[in-house]
Amino acid sequence: MALTSPVVPSARPLRILLLWPSVMAFTGWVLINLTLGGHAGFYPWSVWLMVRADYAQYVRHDLEAAEVLDRQALQAFHGHMAVDTLYALLARKLGYVLAKEGKTVEAERYYMRAYSVRARLLGMENDWTLSSISDLARLYREEGRTLQAINCFDEVQRTETKLHGEQGVHVADAAANLGLLYNDQGEYSLAASKFEQSLAIYRDRYGERNYRTRESKILLAIMRAKLGERSLAEPVCKEALDLYHLKGKGRRYFDWVNSLNLAILCRDLGNYSEADALFARALRKATRYSGKDGLDVMHIKQRWAEMYYLQGRYDEAEALVHETLDARIKMIGTENAETAQTQFLLAQIFEKEGKLPACTDMYKYAEEARAKYLGTAAPLTVESRTRLSHALYRLYTSQNHLLENDGEQSN
């Protein structure tokens, strides 16, 4: 069962509005000058397009407008060797917008452009180059290419440890992302160890009240709940809910990422009323940011459908799952672990409803995709294989029973 990424910072509307465009433009210009000896120039028109793109993305929440402006800014730098590093920055920005729109193939192409430029100019042991590898890894995870994503984040964590030591913030980010990927495989003990590592670093660097610390605590608590350690998960859930119910700043902390993670924790602990409200909040905020058909929105709907399934609300669960499955197939296709997760949930619903032929088909699709993208020995792959075997046995015995009844009636 996939979770959301803790690397995406909680929304700070005023900071984004006032600082993000300036930081992007100034950082790019400084890096170019440092790399090329102060002869890069500033190219104000392209930077202005970049600022307008940021405004469209983060203030107006208009991803289509942001994509158009980022493309114009990127085109202005095309062919200028003196501004390769800023070209990489813009290629990364455009890749991010495309990924949010669900255009993952094109997003990967621009992420790869940014990575190749940074690797050539800055080398492999550089934070900017490693951030491009992380961008690709997060995209692979959204596409359900889990094993590729794990390989990327393993490389990032090793190199960041070499550059900054075991207590570096980027080491914690890589550990948190690995925790998410191990969770995608069903390796909850491994995921918990990675979340413990990231939590220790965030807590030491930022303190208890920082959003990264709080987010890592919730993610670790989810793993505890999955491992049956409720006594360790429940206090974290209560603390987070107390913060959520505070007026003003406490509620503002819960963007769609944090709302979804807390909803999953409440769901796994059986607190369905709180989970329902948090799922609704996460869906509302994600829809405003990435549109009603964005991958983030589909991610939330699937987690909500999982709660309906646990509650026995199969009709509501099936409606949400069909909607999610159709959107995922359209955006990222069938050959990935994320679509397989949706197919697996639909198979479970069909099994509860007694639709055994459809159930076995969905389990088969899920098992094949999970074996390919999670690994044949991953716990979720094994679970799919086991469920498929049970469903096939039930289908076989039910068909034999019908044949025996028909034979008796004919006699």
C-alpha positions as CSV (number, residue, x, y, z in Angstrom):
1,M,0.0,0.0,0.0
2,A,1.8,3.2,-1.2
3,L,2.1,6.3,0.8
4,T,2.9,9.8,-0.2
5,S,6.4,11.3,-0.3
6,P,7.8,13.1,2.8
7,V,10.3,15.0,0.7
8,V,7.6,17.4,-0.6
9,P,7.5,20.3,1.9
10,S,4.3,21.3,3.5
11,A,2.7,24.3,1.7
12,R,3.8,27.7,3.0
13,P,1.7,30.0,0.8
14,L,3.4,33.3,1.8
15,R,6.9,31.9,1.5
16,I,6.1,30.3,-1.9
17,L,4.6,33.6,-3.1
18,L,7.4,35.9,-1.9
19,L,10.6,33.7,-2.0
20,W,10.3,30.8,-4.5
21,P,10.7,32.7,-7.8
22,S,13.5,34.9,-6.4
23,V,15.3,32.0,-4.9
24,M,15.1,30.0,-8.2
25,A,16.3,32.8,-10.4
26,F,19.1,34.0,-8.0
27,T,20.3,30.5,-7.3
28,G,20.5,29.6,-11.0
29,W,22.4,32.8,-11.8
30,V,24.9,32.3,-9.0
31,L,25.5,28.7,-9.8
32,I,26.1,29.5,-13.5
33,N,28.6,32.2,-12.5
34,L,30.4,30.0,-10.1
35,T,30.6,27.2,-12.7
36,L,31.6,29.4,-15.6
37,G,33.8,31.9,-13.9
38,G,31.4,34.8,-13.8
39,H,30.7,35.1,-17.5
40,A,27.3,33.7,-17.8
41,G,25.1,36.8,-18.0
42,F,21.6,37.1,-16.5
43,Y,19.1,36.7,-19.4
44,P,16.4,38.7,-17.6
45,W,13.6,37.8,-20.1
46,S,13.9,34.1,-19.5
47,V,14.1,34.6,-15.8
48,W,10.9,36.7,-16.0
49,L,9.1,33.9,-17.8
50,M,10.3,31.5,-15.1
51,V,8.9,33.8,-12.4
52,R,5.6,34.0,-14.2
53,A,5.5,30.2,-14.5
54,D,6.1,29.9,-10.7
55,Y,3.2,32.3,-10.1
56,A,0.9,30.3,-12.3
57,Q,1.9,27.0,-10.6
58,Y,2.0,28.0,-7.0
59,V,-0.4,30.9,-6.7
60,R,-3.0,30.3,-9.4
61,H,-2.6,26.5,-9.4
62,D,-2.7,26.5,-13.2
63,L,-0.4,23.8,-14.3
64,E,-1.2,24.2,-18.0
65,A,-0.2,27.9,-17.9
66,A,3.0,27.0,-15.9
67,E,3.9,24.4,-18.5
68,V,3.5,26.9,-21.4
69,L,5.7,29.5,-19.6
70,D,8.3,27.0,-18.6
71,R,8.6,25.8,-22.2
72,Q,9.0,29.4,-23.4
73,A,11.7,30.0,-20.8
74,L,13.5,26.8,-21.6
75,Q,13.4,27.5,-25.3
76,A,15.1,30.9,-24.8
77,F,18.1,29.1,-23.4
78,H,18.2,26.4,-26.0
79,G,21.6,26.3,-27.7
80,H,23.4,28.7,-25.3
81,M,26.3,26.6,-24.0
82,A,27.1,29.5,-21.5
83,V,23.9,28.9,-19.6
84,D,23.8,25.1,-19.5
85,T,23.4,25.0,-15.7
86,L,20.4,27.3,-15.7
87,Y,19.0,25.3,-18.7
88,A,19.2,22.2,-16.5
89,L,17.3,24.1,-13.7
90,L,14.5,25.1,-16.2
91,A,14.4,21.5,-17.6
92,R,13.9,20.2,-14.1
93,K,11.1,22.7,-13.4
94,L,9.3,21.7,-16.6
95,G,9.8,18.1,-15.8
96,Y,8.2,18.6,-12.4
97,V,5.1,20.4,-13.9
98,L,4.7,17.6,-16.5
99,A,4.9,15.0,-13.8
100,K,2.2,16.7,-11.8
101,E,0.0,16.7,-15.0
102,G,0.5,13.0,-15.4
103,K,2.7,13.4,-18.5
104,T,5.3,11.1,-17.1
105,V,7.0,10.1,-20.3
106,E,7.7,13.7,-21.3
107,A,8.6,14.5,-17.7
108,E,11.3,11.8,-17.7
109,R,12.8,13.2,-20.8
110,Y,13.3,16.7,-19.3
111,Y,14.5,15.2,-16.0
112,M,17.1,13.3,-18.0
113,R,18.2,16.4,-19.8
114,A,18.7,18.2,-16.4
115,Y,20.6,15.2,-15.1
116,S,22.9,14.8,-18.1
117,V,23.8,18.5,-18.0
118,R,24.5,18.5,-14.3
119,A,26.5,15.3,-14.4
120,R,28.7,16.7,-17.3
121,L,29.3,20.1,-15.7
122,L,29.2,19.4,-12.0
123,G,30.2,15.7,-11.7
124,M,28.4,12.8,-10.1
125,E,29.4,13.7,-6.5
126,N,27.4,17.0,-6.4
127,D,24.2,17.8,-4.6
128,W,22.5,19.2,-7.8
129,T,23.3,16.1,-9.8
130,L,22.0,13.9,-7.0
131,S,18.8,16.0,-6.8
132,S,18.3,15.1,-10.5
133,I,18.7,11.4,-9.7
134,S,16.1,11.9,-6.8
135,D,13.7,13.6,-9.3
136,L,13.9,10.6,-11.6
137,A,13.5,8.2,-8.6
138,R,10.3,9.9,-7.5
139,L,9.0,9.8,-11.0
140,Y,9.8,6.1,-11.2
141,R,7.9,5.6,-8.0
142,E,4.8,7.5,-9.3
143,E,5.0,5.2,-12.4
144,G,5.2,2.1,-10.2
145,R,8.8,1.3,-11.3
146,T,9.7,0.5,-7.8
147,L,13.0,-1.5,-8.3
148,Q,14.4,1.3,-10.5
149,A,13.5,3.9,-7.9
150,I,15.1,1.9,-5.1
151,N,18.4,1.7,-7.1
152,C,18.4,5.4,-7.6
153,F,17.7,6.3,-4.0
154,D,20.3,3.8,-2.8
155,E,22.9,5.5,-5.0
156,V,21.8,9.0,-3.7
157,Q,22.0,7.8,0.0
158,R,25.5,6.3,-0.5
159,T,26.8,9.4,-2.2
160,E,25.2,11.9,0.2
161,T,26.7,9.9,3.1
162,K,30.1,10.2,1.5
163,L,29.7,13.9,0.9
164,H,28.0,15.1,4.1
165,G,28.3,12.2,6.6
166,E,25.6,10.0,8.1
167,Q,23.7,12.9,9.7
168,G,23.1,15.0,6.5
169,V,19.7,16.2,5.7
170,H,19.8,14.8,2.2
171,V,20.7,11.4,3.7
172,A,17.5,11.6,5.7
173,D,15.5,12.5,2.6
174,A,16.9,9.5,0.7
175,A,16.2,7.3,3.7
176,A,12.6,8.5,3.9
177,N,12.1,7.8,0.2
178,L,13.5,4.4,0.6
179,G,11.1,3.8,3.4
180,L,8.2,4.7,1.1
181,L,9.5,2.3,-1.5
182,Y,10.0,-0.6,0.9
183,N,6.4,0.1,2.1
184,D,5.3,-0.2,-1.6
185,Q,6.9,-3.7,-1.6
186,G,5.2,-4.7,1.7
187,E,8.6,-4.7,3.5
188,Y,7.2,-2.9,6.6
189,S,10.1,-3.7,8.9
190,L,12.7,-2.4,6.4
191,A,10.5,0.7,5.8
192,A,10.3,1.3,9.6
193,S,14.1,1.2,9.9
194,K,14.4,3.8,7.2
195,F,11.8,6.1,8.7
196,E,13.5,5.7,12.1
197,Q,16.8,6.9,10.5
198,S,15.2,9.9,8.8
199,L,13.3,10.8,12.0
200,A,16.5,10.8,14.1
201,I,18.2,13.1,11.6
202,Y,15.3,15.5,11.2
203,R,14.7,15.6,15.0
204,D,18.4,16.4,15.6
205,R,18.5,19.1,12.9
206,Y,15.1,20.8,13.2
207,G,13.5,19.8,16.5
208,E,10.2,18.2,17.3
209,R,7.9,20.9,15.8
210,N,9.4,20.9,12.3
211,Y,7.1,19.6,9.5
212,R,9.6,17.0,8.4
213,T,10.0,15.6,11.9
214,R,6.2,15.4,12.3
215,E,5.8,13.8,9.0
216,S,8.4,11.2,9.6
217,K,6.8,10.4,13.0
218,I,3.4,9.8,11.2
219,L,5.0,7.6,8.5
220,L,6.9,5.6,11.2
221,A,3.6,5.2,13.1
222,I,1.9,3.9,10.0
223,M,4.6,1.2,9.8
224,R,4.1,0.4,13.5
225,A,0.4,0.0,12.9
226,K,1.0,-2.4,10.0
227,L,3.4,-4.4,12.1
228,G,0.8,-4.7,14.9
229,E,2.5,-2.3,17.3
230,R,-0.5,-0.3,18.1
231,S,0.8,0.9,21.5
232,L,3.6,2.8,19.6
233,A,1.3,4.1,16.8
234,E,-1.6,5.4,18.8
235,P,0.1,8.2,20.8
236,V,1.5,9.6,17.6
237,C,-1.9,9.5,16.0
238,K,-3.4,11.3,19.0
239,E,-0.7,14.0,19.0
240,A,-1.2,14.6,15.3
241,L,-5.0,14.8,15.6
242,D,-4.7,17.3,18.5
243,L,-2.6,19.5,16.2
244,Y,-5.1,19.0,13.4
245,H,-8.0,20.1,15.5
246,L,-6.2,23.3,16.6
247,K,-7.5,26.4,14.9
248,G,-5.2,28.5,12.8
249,K,-1.6,27.3,12.5
250,G,-2.3,23.8,13.5
251,R,-4.8,23.2,10.7
252,R,-2.6,25.0,8.1
253,Y,0.1,22.5,8.7
254,F,-2.0,19.8,7.1
255,D,-1.6,20.2,3.3
256,W,-2.8,17.3,1.1
257,V,0.3,15.2,1.8
258,N,0.1,15.4,5.6
259,S,-3.7,15.1,5.6
260,L,-3.4,11.9,3.6
261,N,-0.7,10.4,5.7
262,L,-2.7,11.1,8.9
263,A,-5.9,9.7,7.2
264,I,-4.0,6.5,6.5
265,L,-2.8,6.2,10.1
266,C,-6.3,6.8,11.4
267,R,-7.7,4.2,9.0
268,D,-5.1,1.6,9.9
269,L,-6.0,2.2,13.6
270,G,-9.7,1.9,12.9
271,N,-10.6,5.5,13.5
272,Y,-12.7,5.8,10.4
273,S,-14.6,9.0,11.2
274,E,-11.4,11.0,11.5
275,A,-9.9,9.3,8.5
276,D,-13.0,10.1,6.3
277,A,-12.7,13.8,7.1
278,L,-8.9,13.8,6.4
279,F,-9.3,12.0,3.1
280,A,-11.9,14.6,2.1
281,R,-9.5,17.4,3.0
282,A,-6.6,15.8,1.2
283,L,-8.7,15.3,-1.9
284,R,-10.0,18.9,-1.9
285,K,-6.5,20.3,-1.6
286,A,-4.8,18.0,-4.1
287,T,-7.6,18.7,-6.7
288,R,-7.0,22.4,-6.3
289,Y,-3.3,21.9,-6.9
290,S,-3.0,19.2,-9.6
291,G,-6.5,19.1,-11.1
292,K,-9.3,16.5,-10.8
293,D,-7.4,13.9,-12.9
294,G,-3.9,14.3,-11.4
295,L,-1.9,11.3,-10.1
296,D,-2.0,12.8,-6.6
297,V,-5.8,12.8,-6.7
298,M,-5.9,9.2,-7.9
299,H,-3.5,8.3,-5.1
300,I,-5.9,9.7,-2.5
301,K,-9.0,8.1,-4.0
302,Q,-7.4,4.7,-3.9
303,R,-6.5,5.1,-0.2
304,W,-10.0,6.2,0.5
305,A,-11.4,3.2,-1.4
306,E,-9.3,0.9,0.7
307,M,-11.0,2.3,3.8
308,Y,-14.4,1.7,2.2
309,Y,-13.4,-1.9,1.5
310,L,-12.3,-2.4,5.1
311,Q,-15.7,-1.1,6.2
312,G,-17.6,-3.4,3.9
313,R,-18.9,-0.5,1.7
314,Y,-18.1,-2.4,-1.5
315,D,-20.3,-0.4,-3.9
316,E,-18.6,2.9,-2.9
317,A,-15.2,1.3,-2.9
318,E,-15.8,-0.2,-6.4
319,A,-16.9,3.1,-7.8
320,L,-13.7,4.9,-6.6
321,V,-11.5,2.1,-7.7
322,H,-12.9,2.0,-11.3
323,E,-12.4,5.7,-11.5
324,T,-8.8,5.4,-10.2
325,L,-8.0,2.5,-12.5
326,D,-9.3,4.2,-15.6
327,A,-7.2,7.3,-14.9
328,R,-4.1,5.4,-14.1
329,I,-4.2,3.3,-17.2
330,K,-4.7,6.4,-19.3
331,M,-1.8,8.2,-17.6
332,I,0.8,5.6,-16.8
333,G,-0.5,2.4,-18.5
334,T,-0.9,-1.1,-17.0
335,E,2.7,-2.2,-16.7
336,N,3.6,-0.8,-13.3
337,A,3.1,-1.4,-9.6
338,E,0.7,1.5,-8.9
339,T,-1.8,0.3,-11.5
340,A,-1.3,-3.3,-10.1
341,Q,-2.2,-2.0,-6.6
342,T,-5.5,-0.7,-8.0
343,Q,-6.2,-3.9,-9.8
344,F,-5.4,-5.9,-6.6
345,L,-7.9,-3.8,-4.6
346,L,-10.6,-4.3,-7.4
347,A,-9.9,-8.0,-7.3
348,Q,-10.5,-8.1,-3.5
349,I,-13.8,-6.3,-4.0
350,F,-14.9,-8.7,-6.8
351,E,-14.0,-11.6,-4.5
352,K,-16.2,-10.2,-1.7
353,E,-19.0,-9.7,-4.2
354,G,-18.6,-13.3,-5.5
355,K,-17.5,-12.2,-9.0
356,L,-14.9,-15.0,-9.2
357,P,-14.0,-14.9,-12.9
358,A,-13.4,-11.1,-12.9
359,C,-11.6,-11.5,-9.5
360,T,-9.1,-14.1,-10.9
361,D,-8.4,-11.9,-13.9
362,M,-7.5,-8.9,-11.8
363,Y,-5.4,-10.9,-9.4
364,K,-3.5,-12.3,-12.4
365,Y,-2.8,-8.8,-13.8
366,A,-1.7,-7.6,-10.4
367,E,0.6,-10.6,-9.7
368,E,2.3,-10.3,-13.1
369,A,3.0,-6.5,-12.7
370,R,4.1,-6.8,-9.1
371,A,6.5,-9.6,-9.9
372,K,8.1,-7.4,-12.6
373,Y,8.2,-4.1,-10.8
374,L,8.4,-5.1,-7.1
375,G,10.3,-8.3,-7.4
376,T,9.1,-11.9,-7.3
377,A,10.0,-12.3,-3.6
378,A,8.4,-9.0,-2.4
379,P,5.7,-9.6,0.2
380,L,3.0,-7.9,-1.9
381,T,3.9,-10.0,-4.9
382,V,3.7,-13.2,-2.7
383,E,0.3,-11.9,-1.4
384,S,-1.0,-11.5,-5.0
385,R,0.2,-15.0,-5.9
386,T,-1.5,-16.5,-2.8
387,R,-4.8,-14.6,-3.4
388,L,-4.8,-15.7,-7.0
389,S,-4.3,-19.4,-6.0
390,H,-7.2,-19.2,-3.5
391,A,-9.5,-17.4,-6.0
392,L,-8.7,-20.0,-8.7
393,Y,-9.4,-22.8,-6.3
394,R,-12.8,-21.2,-5.3
395,L,-13.6,-20.7,-9.0
396,Y,-12.7,-24.4,-9.8
397,T,-14.8,-25.8,-7.0
398,S,-17.8,-23.6,-7.7
399,Q,-17.7,-24.6,-11.4
400,N,-17.4,-28.3,-10.4
401,H,-20.3,-27.9,-8.0
402,L,-22.5,-26.4,-10.8
403,L,-21.5,-29.3,-13.2
404,E,-22.5,-31.9,-10.5
405,N,-25.8,-30.2,-9.9
406,D,-26.5,-30.1,-13.7
407,G,-25.6,-33.8,-13.9
408,E,-28.0,-34.7,-11.0
409,Q,-30.8,-32.7,-12.6
410,S,-30.3,-34.4,-16.0
411,N,-30.5,-37.8,-14.3
